[in-house]
Amino acid sequence: EFRSFAGPLGLLADPDVRADLEMLDYQYEELQEKNAEIQRQAAEEIRGLDMSDMQAFAAEIRRIHASTEEQLGQGLLPHQMERLRQLQAQNQLRRRSFVEIITSDPMKSDLEISDEQAEQLREAEAAIEERVRQQIAELRVQAREELMQNLNSSQREQVDEIFGEAFESNTEPPRRRGRK
């Protein structure tokens, strides 16, 4: 399975992704076989790397990753590979912010985003995130008020007593396990 492959081809383990790409079964089977061989080669290359220079090590890992992706991409039609890259970018948005993605390499270099522009984007994102948090808080209040309409006056009084006056804190509550 492609689940172990960290690049865009790792998405191919999802049948919905393969359907979106209009990928044929034989393509997927061939890619699985090719992937196993490429993974063995990559593991051998990685074992031989000098880990004393972490920047060189990271650059070599990126080179191996790009080479692996290129070799596996040969099993897809150009439009399928392009769509797969788009799906990978969309998938990254589930784990990282848009600004984090476009201000990190390789996308930062591809888009020719300067360090100054990256900083401006991060500042704009922080301001937008704060506005979104405020809007969510307001929507929660509105939702609670709407739900309270379903309670009789005695129940509403009890709820008001249970929760008391609103308290605002500037610190974020601890996150639940498994959520980002």
N, CA and C atoms as a LAMMPS dump frame, in Angstrom:
ITEM: TIMESTEP
0
ITEM: NUMBER OF ATOMS
540
ITEM: BOX BOUNDS ff ff ff
-5.0000000000000000e+02 5.0000000000000000e+02
-5.0000000000000000e+02 5.0000000000000000e+02
-5.0000000000000000e+02 5.0000000000000000e+02
ITEM: ATOMS id mol type element x y z
1 1 1 N 0.839 -1.197 0
2 1 2 C 0 0 0
3 1 3 C 0.872 1.243 0
4 2 1 N 0.319 2.337 -0.479
5 2 2 C 1.036 3.588 -0.565
6 2 3 C 1.017 4.367 0.745
7 3 1 N 0.329 3.898 1.757
8 3 2 C 0.191 4.659 3.006
9 3 3 C 1.549 5.044 3.589
10 4 1 N 2.569 4.224 3.364
11 4 2 C 3.875 4.534 3.923
12 4 3 C 4.583 5.634 3.137
13 5 1 N 4.177 5.9 1.916
14 5 2 C 4.815 6.911 1.088
15 5 3 C 4.283 8.278 1.463
16 6 1 N 5.177 9.196 1.811
17 6 2 C 4.765 10.486 2.361
18 6 3 C 4.326 11.493 1.305
19 7 1 N 4.601 11.252 0.053
20 7 2 C 4.284 12.228 -0.985
21 7 3 C 2.869 12.114 -1.495
22 8 1 N 2.607 12.797 -2.604
23 8 2 C 1.248 12.804 -3.141
24 8 3 C 0.745 11.415 -3.505
25 9 1 N 1.652 10.517 -3.864
26 9 2 C 1.21 9.172 -4.233
27 9 3 C 0.691 8.395 -3.041
28 10 1 N 1.022 8.837 -1.831
29 10 2 C 0.471 8.209 -0.638
30 10 3 C -1.039 8.319 -0.591
31 11 1 N -1.57 9.323 -1.263
32 11 2 C -3.02 9.511 -1.303
33 11 3 C -3.729 8.419 -2.101
34 12 1 N -2.977 7.729 -2.932
35 12 2 C -3.596 6.723 -3.802
36 12 3 C -4.149 5.523 -3.043
37 13 1 N -3.829 5.404 -1.767
38 13 2 C -4.409 4.326 -0.966
39 13 3 C -5.909 4.551 -0.793
40 14 1 N -6.351 5.775 -1.017
41 14 2 C -7.77 6.122 -0.888
42 14 3 C -8.489 5.861 -2.214
43 15 1 N -9.462 4.938 -2.226
44 15 2 C -10.179 4.637 -3.466
45 15 3 C -10.897 5.868 -4.05
46 16 1 N -11.316 6.798 -3.204
47 16 2 C -11.974 8.011 -3.704
48 16 3 C -10.997 8.874 -4.489
49 17 1 N -9.748 8.896 -4.054
50 17 2 C -8.724 9.651 -4.786
51 17 3 C -8.499 9.004 -6.145
52 18 1 N -8.373 7.678 -6.156
53 18 2 C -8.174 6.978 -7.435
54 18 3 C -9.351 7.216 -8.368
55 19 1 N -10.559 7.238 -7.827
56 19 2 C -11.74 7.497 -8.658
57 19 3 C -11.7 8.922 -9.21
58 20 1 N -11.315 9.898 -8.38
59 20 2 C -11.226 11.285 -8.827
60 20 3 C -10.215 11.416 -9.966
61 21 1 N -9.138 10.639 -9.884
62 21 2 C -8.102 10.672 -10.919
63 21 3 C -8.49 9.854 -12.159
64 22 1 N -9.596 9.129 -12.054
65 22 2 C -10.004 8.195 -13.109
66 22 3 C -8.871 7.209 -13.391
67 23 1 N -8.288 6.727 -12.289
68 23 2 C -7.167 5.806 -12.358
69 23 3 C -7.682 4.387 -12.564
70 24 1 N -7.06 3.698 -13.472
71 24 2 C -7.447 2.323 -13.75
72 24 3 C -6.766 1.381 -12.765
73 25 1 N -7.412 0.249 -12.5
74 25 2 C -6.883 -0.715 -11.533
75 25 3 C -5.468 -1.159 -11.882
76 26 1 N -5.209 -1.394 -13.179
77 26 2 C -3.881 -1.869 -13.555
78 26 3 C -2.818 -0.81 -13.247
79 27 1 N -3.168 0.484 -13.368
80 27 2 C -2.213 1.543 -13.036
81 27 3 C -1.836 1.469 -11.556
82 28 1 N -2.849 1.304 -10.731
83 28 2 C -2.613 1.249 -9.289
84 28 3 C -1.769 0.034 -8.934
85 29 1 N -2.073 -1.116 -9.524
86 29 2 C -1.31 -2.33 -9.25
87 29 3 C 0.143 -2.174 -9.672
88 30 1 N 0.365 -1.591 -10.847
89 30 2 C 1.732 -1.367 -11.324
90 30 3 C 2.476 -0.406 -10.393
91 31 1 N 1.783 0.633 -9.956
92 31 2 C 2.415 1.605 -9.061
93 31 3 C 2.753 0.983 -7.71
94 32 1 N 1.911 0.085 -7.224
95 32 2 C 2.213 -0.591 -5.962
96 32 3 C 3.501 -1.407 -6.087
97 33 1 N 3.634 -2.13 -7.204
98 33 2 C 4.841 -2.934 -7.421
99 33 3 C 6.069 -2.032 -7.55
100 34 1 N 5.942 -0.973 -8.329
101 34 2 C 7.04 -0.031 -8.523
102 34 3 C 7.394 0.645 -7.199
103 35 1 N 6.388 0.976 -6.413
104 35 2 C 6.602 1.638 -5.133
105 35 3 C 7.441 0.769 -4.206
106 36 1 N 7.154 -0.523 -4.158
107 36 2 C 7.903 -1.424 -3.281
108 36 3 C 9.387 -1.409 -3.646
109 37 1 N 9.694 -1.466 -4.921
110 37 2 C 11.09 -1.451 -5.367
111 37 3 C 11.741 -0.102 -5.075
112 38 1 N 11.047 0.968 -5.357
113 38 2 C 11.597 2.308 -5.125
114 38 3 C 11.831 2.533 -3.634
115 39 1 N 10.914 2.056 -2.791
116 39 2 C 11.085 2.207 -1.346
117 39 3 C 12.329 1.469 -0.869
118 40 1 N 12.597 0.292 -1.431
119 40 2 C 13.809 -0.456 -1.067
120 40 3 C 15.059 0.342 -1.457
121 41 1 N 15.033 0.892 -2.678
122 41 2 C 16.174 1.695 -3.14
123 41 3 C 16.367 2.918 -2.237
124 42 1 N 15.285 3.599 -1.934
125 42 2 C 15.364 4.807 -1.105
126 42 3 C 15.907 4.471 0.281
127 43 1 N 15.457 3.355 0.846
128 43 2 C 15.938 2.949 2.176
129 43 3 C 17.442 2.703 2.148
130 44 1 N 17.943 2.07 1.077
131 44 2 C 19.383 1.836 0.953
132 44 3 C 20.133 3.162 0.849
133 45 1 N 19.616 4.088 0.059
134 45 2 C 20.26 5.395 -0.092
135 45 3 C 20.281 6.136 1.243
136 46 1 N 19.178 6.083 1.968
137 46 2 C 19.081 6.797 3.243
138 46 3 C 20.06 6.209 4.257
139 47 1 N 20.196 4.875 4.261
140 47 2 C 21.131 4.235 5.188
141 47 3 C 22.562 4.706 4.968
142 48 1 N 22.89 5.033 3.733
143 48 2 C 24.259 5.451 3.413
144 48 3 C 24.521 6.932 3.62
145 49 1 N 23.545 7.687 4.091
146 49 2 C 23.723 9.131 4.24
147 49 3 C 24.489 9.489 5.498
148 50 1 N 25.24 10.59 5.402
149 50 2 C 25.968 11.141 6.553
150 50 3 C 25.006 12.048 7.311
151 51 1 N 24.7 11.672 8.549
152 51 2 C 23.73 12.445 9.321
153 51 3 C 24.405 13.505 10.192
154 52 1 N 25.715 13.692 10.05
155 52 2 C 26.389 14.705 10.862
156 52 3 C 26.07 16.117 10.377
157 53 1 N 25.784 16.273 9.091
158 53 2 C 25.392 17.577 8.541
159 53 3 C 23.9 17.519 8.244
160 54 1 N 23.095 18.016 9.171
161 54 2 C 21.638 17.874 9.059
162 54 3 C 21.072 18.607 7.843
163 55 1 N 21.648 19.741 7.455
164 55 2 C 21.136 20.449 6.279
165 55 3 C 21.382 19.623 5.02
166 56 1 N 22.559 19.068 4.898
167 56 2 C 22.873 18.227 3.744
168 56 3 C 22.01 16.97 3.765
169 57 1 N 21.822 16.418 4.97
170 57 2 C 20.981 15.233 5.121
171 57 3 C 19.553 15.531 4.66
172 58 1 N 18.998 16.671 5.114
173 58 2 C 17.633 17.056 4.742
174 58 3 C 17.53 17.291 3.237
175 59 1 N 18.535 17.921 2.654
176 59 2 C 18.533 18.17 1.205
177 59 3 C 18.555 16.847 0.448
178 60 1 N 19.34 15.896 0.932
179 60 2 C 19.421 14.59 0.27
180 60 3 C 18.092 13.832 0.396
181 61 1 N 17.444 13.936 1.547
182 61 2 C 16.131 13.304 1.732
183 61 3 C 15.133 13.91 0.736
184 62 1 N 15.16 15.236 0.586
185 62 2 C 14.26 15.884 -0.382
186 62 3 C 14.546 15.405 -1.796
187 63 1 N 15.844 15.238 -2.131
188 63 2 C 16.213 14.765 -3.461
189 63 3 C 15.689 13.346 -3.685
190 64 1 N 15.863 12.48 -2.681
191 64 2 C 15.384 11.094 -2.783
192 64 3 C 13.863 11.089 -2.928
193 65 1 N 13.201 11.928 -2.146
194 65 2 C 11.741 12.019 -2.196
195 65 3 C 11.287 12.46 -3.589
196 66 1 N 11.939 13.502 -4.138
197 66 2 C 11.572 14.012 -5.471
198 66 3 C 11.827 12.954 -6.538
199 67 1 N 12.939 12.246 -6.419
200 67 2 C 13.265 11.193 -7.38
201 67 3 C 12.235 10.069 -7.308
202 68 1 N 11.87 9.701 -6.094
203 68 2 C 10.873 8.654 -5.89
204 68 3 C 9.539 9.072 -6.496
205 69 1 N 9.136 10.306 -6.216
206 69 2 C 7.869 10.809 -6.749
207 69 3 C 7.899 10.836 -8.276
208 70 1 N 9.04 11.258 -8.832
209 70 2 C 9.162 11.324 -10.286
210 70 3 C 9.043 9.931 -10.906
211 71 1 N 9.731 8.956 -10.308
212 71 2 C 9.678 7.595 -10.831
213 71 3 C 8.259 7.026 -10.754
214 72 1 N 7.602 7.254 -9.612
215 72 2 C 6.243 6.731 -9.467
216 72 3 C 5.276 7.495 -10.373
217 73 1 N 5.544 8.773 -10.569
218 73 2 C 4.688 9.585 -11.426
219 73 3 C 4.686 9.129 -12.868
220 74 1 N 5.697 8.369 -13.248
221 74 2 C 5.75 7.851 -14.61
222 74 3 C 4.631 6.844 -14.874
223 75 1 N 4.016 6.336 -13.806
224 75 2 C 2.911 5.395 -13.956
225 75 3 C 1.561 6.089 -14.085
226 76 1 N 1.575 7.416 -14.035
227 76 2 C 0.333 8.187 -14.168
228 76 3 C 0.393 9.048 -15.42
229 77 1 N -0.752 9.325 -15.958
230 77 2 C -0.827 10.263 -17.077
231 77 3 C -0.581 11.675 -16.543
232 78 1 N -0.096 12.586 -17.376
233 78 2 C 0.215 13.937 -16.887
234 78 3 C -0.955 14.619 -16.171
235 79 1 N -2.167 14.485 -16.704
236 79 2 C -3.305 15.134 -16.05
237 79 3 C -3.624 14.472 -14.698
238 80 1 N -3.344 13.168 -14.59
239 80 2 C -3.568 12.483 -13.319
240 80 3 C -2.548 12.955 -12.274
241 81 1 N -1.302 13.113 -12.699
242 81 2 C -0.265 13.566 -11.775
243 81 3 C -0.551 14.997 -11.328
244 82 1 N -0.988 15.843 -12.23
245 82 2 C -1.322 17.23 -11.879
246 82 3 C -2.469 17.26 -10.869
247 83 1 N -3.499 16.467 -11.123
248 83 2 C -4.631 16.428 -10.193
249 83 3 C -4.205 15.858 -8.845
250 84 1 N -3.328 14.872 -8.865
251 84 2 C -2.844 14.286 -7.622
252 84 3 C -2.077 15.329 -6.799
253 85 1 N -1.289 16.16 -7.449
254 85 2 C -0.577 17.235 -6.741
255 85 3 C -1.576 18.222 -6.129
256 86 1 N -2.649 18.516 -6.861
257 86 2 C -3.685 19.406 -6.323
258 86 3 C -4.333 18.794 -5.084
259 87 1 N -4.633 17.5 -5.153
260 87 2 C -5.247 16.823 -4.01
261 87 3 C -4.297 16.799 -2.815
262 88 1 N -2.988 16.674 -3.084
263 88 2 C -2.023 16.7 -1.991
264 88 3 C -2.026 18.076 -1.333
265 89 1 N -2.06 19.138 -2.135
266 89 2 C -2.088 20.496 -1.575
267 89 3 C -3.335 20.682 -0.72
268 90 1 N -4.477 20.193 -1.21
269 90 2 C -5.718 20.295 -0.443
270 90 3 C -5.617 19.481 0.85
271 91 1 N -4.992 18.33 0.772
272 91 2 C -4.829 17.474 1.945
273 91 3 C -3.949 18.154 2.994
274 92 1 N -2.938 18.873 2.565
275 92 2 C -2.071 19.588 3.498
276 92 3 C -2.862 20.617 4.294
277 93 1 N -3.895 21.201 3.676
278 93 2 C -4.704 22.206 4.366
279 93 3 C -5.451 21.631 5.564
280 94 1 N -5.576 20.327 5.642
281 94 2 C -6.229 19.697 6.794
282 94 3 C -5.302 19.679 8.008
283 95 1 N -3.994 19.767 7.759
284 95 2 C -3.018 19.678 8.848
285 95 3 C -2.278 20.978 9.106
286 96 1 N -2.201 21.837 8.107
287 96 2 C -1.426 23.067 8.216
288 96 3 C -2.245 24.221 7.657
289 97 1 N -1.888 25.427 8.071
290 97 2 C -2.612 26.592 7.565
291 97 3 C -2.161 26.899 6.144
292 98 1 N -3.02 27.604 5.423
293 98 2 C -2.729 28.023 4.058
294 98 3 C -1.431 28.818 4.015
295 99 1 N -1.29 29.783 4.934
296 99 2 C -0.09 30.624 4.955
297 99 3 C 1.143 29.797 5.277
298 100 1 N 1.022 28.861 6.199
299 100 2 C 2.162 28.004 6.536
300 100 3 C 2.627 27.214 5.314
301 101 1 N 1.683 26.754 4.521
302 101 2 C 2.028 25.966 3.331
303 101 3 C 2.711 26.83 2.284
304 102 1 N 2.115 27.99 1.982
305 102 2 C 2.679 28.784 0.875
306 102 3 C 3.937 29.568 1.277
307 103 1 N 4.214 29.664 2.581
308 103 2 C 5.434 30.356 3.009
309 103 3 C 6.538 29.385 3.405
310 104 1 N 6.35 28.113 3.09
311 104 2 C 7.374 27.089 3.339
312 104 3 C 7.816 26.529 1.994
313 105 1 N 9.071 26.149 1.926
314 105 2 C 9.554 25.532 0.693
315 105 3 C 8.992 24.129 0.568
316 106 1 N 8.717 23.681 -0.622
317 106 2 C 9.123 24.261 -1.891
318 106 3 C 8.174 25.333 -2.439
319 107 1 N 6.968 25.43 -1.879
320 107 2 C 5.991 26.348 -2.451
321 107 3 C 6.455 27.802 -2.365
322 108 1 N 7.107 28.161 -1.282
323 108 2 C 7.585 29.539 -1.112
324 108 3 C 8.503 29.907 -2.274
325 109 1 N 9.417 29.02 -2.612
326 109 2 C 10.334 29.276 -3.735
327 109 3 C 9.6 29.276 -5.061
328 110 1 N 8.706 28.313 -5.234
329 110 2 C 7.952 28.235 -6.491
330 110 3 C 7.146 29.503 -6.739
331 111 1 N 6.554 30.055 -5.677
332 111 2 C 5.735 31.259 -5.801
333 111 3 C 6.562 32.544 -5.705
334 112 1 N 7.869 32.387 -5.442
335 112 2 C 8.784 33.525 -5.284
336 112 3 C 8.289 34.492 -4.208
337 113 1 N 7.923 33.933 -3.049
338 113 2 C 7.472 34.724 -1.911
339 113 3 C 8.706 35.139 -1.111
340 114 1 N 8.884 36.444 -0.929
341 114 2 C 10.027 36.959 -0.183
342 114 3 C 9.809 36.734 1.311
343 115 1 N 10.895 36.847 2.079
344 115 2 C 10.78 36.721 3.531
345 115 3 C 9.858 37.807 4.082
346 116 1 N 9.972 39.007 3.538
347 116 2 C 9.123 40.123 3.984
348 116 3 C 7.652 39.825 3.681
349 117 1 N 7.394 39.337 2.49
350 117 2 C 6.017 39.002 2.114
351 117 3 C 5.488 37.865 2.985
352 118 1 N 6.332 36.892 3.298
353 118 2 C 5.918 35.772 4.148
354 118 3 C 5.524 36.29 5.526
355 119 1 N 6.304 37.227 6.051
356 119 2 C 5.988 37.797 7.36
357 119 3 C 4.663 38.563 7.304
358 120 1 N 4.442 39.314 6.241
359 120 2 C 3.175 40.044 6.078
360 120 3 C 2 39.07 6.025
361 121 1 N 2.187 37.975 5.322
362 121 2 C 1.135 36.963 5.233
363 121 3 C 0.84 36.357 6.602
364 122 1 N 1.881 36.068 7.37
365 122 2 C 1.685 35.494 8.706
366 122 3 C 0.951 36.474 9.62
367 123 1 N 1.298 37.764 9.534
368 123 2 C 0.622 38.781 10.344
369 123 3 C -0.843 38.913 9.933
370 124 1 N -1.092 38.916 8.623
371 124 2 C -2.477 39.013 8.135
372 124 3 C -3.277 37.795 8.575
373 125 1 N -2.647 36.622 8.524
374 125 2 C -3.327 35.398 8.949
375 125 3 C -3.704 35.473 10.427
376 126 1 N -2.787 35.974 11.255
377 126 2 C -3.063 36.071 12.696
378 126 3 C -4.248 37.002 12.94
379 127 1 N -4.309 38.115 12.219
380 127 2 C -5.428 39.05 12.379
381 127 3 C -6.738 38.406 11.931
382 128 1 N -6.698 37.7 10.829
383 128 2 C -7.901 37.034 10.322
384 128 3 C -8.351 35.95 11.295
385 129 1 N -7.395 35.172 11.811
386 129 2 C -7.733 34.117 12.776
387 129 3 C -8.408 34.701 14.015
388 130 1 N -7.941 35.848 14.471
389 130 2 C -8.557 36.493 15.637
390 130 3 C -9.992 36.905 15.315
391 131 1 N -10.205 37.476 14.133
392 131 2 C -11.575 37.846 13.727
393 131 3 C -12.466 36.618 13.637
394 132 1 N -11.938 35.545 13.107
395 132 2 C -12.713 34.304 12.991
396 132 3 C -13.073 33.784 14.379
397 133 1 N -12.115 33.805 15.323
398 133 2 C -12.396 33.356 16.697
399 133 3 C -13.523 34.196 17.309
400 134 1 N -13.474 35.507 17.09
401 134 2 C -14.519 36.387 17.631
402 134 3 C -15.872 36.079 17.006
403 135 1 N -15.882 35.857 15.692
404 135 2 C -17.139 35.542 15.013
405 135 3 C -17.703 34.211 15.491
406 136 1 N -16.84 33.235 15.71
407 136 2 C -17.294 31.934 16.215
408 136 3 C -17.894 32.104 17.609
409 137 1 N -17.237 32.892 18.45
410 137 2 C -17.75 33.129 19.803
411 137 3 C -19.132 33.784 19.734
412 138 1 N -19.297 34.75 18.843
413 138 2 C -20.595 35.414 18.687
414 138 3 C -21.655 34.439 18.182
415 139 1 N -21.298 33.588 17.246
416 139 2 C -22.237 32.595 16.725
417 139 3 C -22.65 31.599 17.809
418 140 1 N -21.707 31.234 18.68
419 140 2 C -22.045 30.314 19.772
420 140 3 C -23.055 30.951 20.727
421 141 1 N -22.857 32.245 20.992
422 141 2 C -23.814 32.951 21.862
423 141 3 C -25.186 32.967 21.197
424 142 1 N -25.219 33.292 19.904
425 142 2 C -26.496 33.316 19.178
426 142 3 C -27.162 31.947 19.176
427 143 1 N -26.363 30.903 18.958
428 143 2 C -26.904 29.534 18.946
429 143 3 C -27.468 29.17 20.306
430 144 1 N -26.738 29.505 21.367
431 144 2 C -27.211 29.207 22.723
432 144 3 C -28.525 29.947 22.996
433 145 1 N -28.593 31.219 22.596
434 145 2 C -29.821 31.992 22.802
435 145 3 C -30.986 31.371 22.031
436 146 1 N -30.711 30.926 20.824
437 146 2 C -31.752 30.283 20.016
438 146 3 C -32.211 28.976 20.67
439 147 1 N -31.273 28.207 21.169
440 147 2 C -31.616 26.955 21.828
441 147 3 C -32.383 27.194 23.127
442 148 1 N -32.027 28.251 23.82
443 148 2 C -32.711 28.582 25.082
444 148 3 C -34.196 28.846 24.84
445 149 1 N -34.566 29.267 23.647
446 149 2 C -35.972 29.522 23.33
447 149 3 C -36.806 28.241 23.408
448 150 1 N -36.134 27.09 23.343
449 150 2 C -36.828 25.809 23.426
450 150 3 C -37.087 25.379 24.869
451 151 1 N -36.596 26.16 25.817
452 151 2 C -36.802 25.851 27.236
453 151 3 C -37.889 26.752 27.796
454 152 1 N -38.584 26.259 28.808
455 152 2 C -39.584 27.124 29.452
456 152 3 C -38.844 28.109 30.363
457 153 1 N -39.561 29.088 30.89
458 153 2 C -38.926 30.161 31.673
459 153 3 C -38.215 29.615 32.912
460 154 1 N -38.768 28.606 33.541
461 154 2 C -38.135 28.021 34.723
462 154 3 C -36.805 27.356 34.338
463 155 1 N -36.813 26.631 33.241
464 155 2 C -35.597 25.96 32.778
465 155 3 C -34.53 26.991 32.388
466 156 1 N -34.951 28.068 31.723
467 156 2 C -34.007 29.121 31.331
468 156 3 C -33.354 29.739 32.572
469 157 1 N -34.169 29.988 33.611
470 157 2 C -33.632 30.549 34.854
471 157 3 C -32.612 29.604 35.475
472 158 1 N -32.907 28.291 35.443
473 158 2 C -31.98 27.309 36.007
474 158 3 C -30.674 27.287 35.201
475 159 1 N -30.791 27.353 33.897
476 159 2 C -29.592 27.35 33.049
477 159 3 C -28.753 28.594 33.352
478 160 1 N -29.431 29.74 33.457
479 160 2 C -28.718 30.981 33.783
480 160 3 C -27.995 30.86 35.122
481 161 1 N -28.63 30.217 36.068
482 161 2 C -28.04 30.045 37.393
483 161 3 C -26.847 29.091 37.334
484 162 1 N -26.975 28.031 36.558
485 162 2 C -25.901 27.037 36.44
486 162 3 C -24.652 27.658 35.823
487 163 1 N -24.833 28.461 34.76
488 163 2 C -23.685 29.004 34.042
489 163 3 C -23.218 30.355 34.571
490 164 1 N -24.099 31.117 35.206
491 164 2 C -23.708 32.411 35.757
492 164 3 C -23.334 33.418 34.692
493 165 1 N -22.684 34.521 35.145
494 165 2 C -22.269 35.576 34.231
495 165 3 C -21.142 35.083 33.341
496 166 1 N -21.122 35.603 32.137
497 166 2 C -20.083 35.215 31.177
498 166 3 C -18.701 35.597 31.704
499 167 1 N -17.735 34.724 31.503
500 167 2 C -16.361 34.95 31.914
501 167 3 C -15.503 34.918 30.666
502 168 1 N -14.662 35.904 30.496
503 168 2 C -13.75 35.97 29.349
504 168 3 C -12.328 35.742 29.836
505 169 1 N -11.595 34.92 29.139
506 169 2 C -10.193 34.671 29.454
507 169 3 C -9.391 34.78 28.176
508 170 1 N -8.196 35.281 28.28
509 170 2 C -7.344 35.412 27.103
510 170 3 C -6.514 34.166 26.831
511 171 1 N -6.523 33.224 27.764
512 171 2 C -5.768 31.99 27.538
513 171 3 C -6.679 30.961 26.907
514 172 1 N -6.096 30.191 26.011
515 172 2 C -6.871 29.151 25.345
516 172 3 C -7.008 27.94 26.253
517 173 1 N -8.182 27.29 26.213
518 173 2 C -8.334 26.074 27.018
519 173 3 C -7.444 24.969 26.457
520 174 1 N -7.083 23.989 27.287
521 174 2 C -6.262 22.885 26.769
522 174 3 C -7.015 22.151 25.664
523 175 1 N -6.262 21.719 24.676
524 175 2 C -6.887 21.018 23.547
525 175 3 C -7.171 19.573 23.928
526 176 1 N -8.254 19.072 23.322
527 176 2 C -8.58 17.659 23.533
528 176 3 C -7.596 16.809 22.766
529 177 1 N -7.367 15.622 23.272
530 177 2 C -6.462 14.698 22.571
531 177 3 C -7.042 14.356 21.216
532 178 1 N -6.134 14.277 20.233
533 178 2 C -6.564 13.885 18.894
534 178 3 C -7.086 15.035 18.05
535 179 1 N -7.166 16.222 18.608
536 179 2 C -7.632 17.371 17.841
537 179 3 C -6.519 18.386 17.735
538 180 1 N -6.503 19.089 16.635
539 180 2 C -5.485 20.106 16.44
540 180 3 C -6.078 21.466 16.602
